[in-house]
Amino acid sequence: MSLKDGLILEFLEEYDLELPAKPLYRNLNRHGHEIGYSTVRQRLGELEAHGLIEKVDDAGYYQVSQRGKAYLEGDLDVSELEDD
């Protein structure tokens, strides 16, 4: 997990969003978070691999999963993610 992972998760959860990589990147930067598009794409892959986000459809829209919500609420420790 990186600091950018938490930023992406919190942003999607706070605004209750379903977004693909490019609009997520644009909106993160629009809200003052300096993050590159390639970083967003890479981190989405990692977050999905750990089950913290999930694809909503074949168009590549992502939302925070139940596991991601548990992580944000402090009910899931980062050490549990490292084992995945």
N, C-alpha and C positions, 0 to 999 in steps of 0.2 A: 504494500500500500504506500502510495506517495501522498504528499500534501494536495496535489491536484485531484486525486481520487476523491478525497473528502469534499473538496470544492465542487466538483461535478455532482456528486451525490446530494449534497446539501442544496445546490441550486435547483436540481430537478425536483427534489422533495418540497422545498420551500414554495416554489411556484406551481407545484402539481402539474408538471409538464411531461409531455411525450414529444421528444425531438430526435431528429437524425443529427449526425455529427456536425454538419456545416451550420445549420441554424443554432445549434447549441453553442458552438464556437463563437458565432456572431453575437449572440445574446450575453454570453459570459463577458465578452469584451465590452459590450455596450453598457453593462452594469459595473464596469470598472475593474474587472479581473483580467489581468494580462496573461493570456494563455494562447499558445499557437494552435493552429488547426491540426497539425500533425500530432501534437501532444494530446489533443482532445480525442482524435481517432485512436491513438495508441491506448490511452487510458480507458476508453469505452470497451476495447477488447479485453483488457485486464479485468475491469469491473464485471463484465459479462462472464468471463472465465471463472470468477469467484462467486458468481450467482447474486451479485449485489444489484445488478440491473438486468432487465430482460427486454428482448425485442418484442414490440407490440405487433408488428406486421412485417411483411416481406420488403417494405419500402425502407427499412432500416431505422424505424422510430424506436427509441428506447425510453423506458420508464424505470423508476426505482422498484425493485422487487420487494417481496415481504422480508427476505433476508437482509436486503439493503436497509429497509426501515428498522429492522432489529438492530443492525449495526449503528445506525444514526441515533437510536434511542439508548445505546449503551448496553443492549442485551446480548450482543455478539462481540466477543473480543477479537482483536486483530490476529492473535495467535491461532485462532480457529480457522482463519482464512489462509494462513500460510501452509496449512496441511493439505489444502485442496490441490 
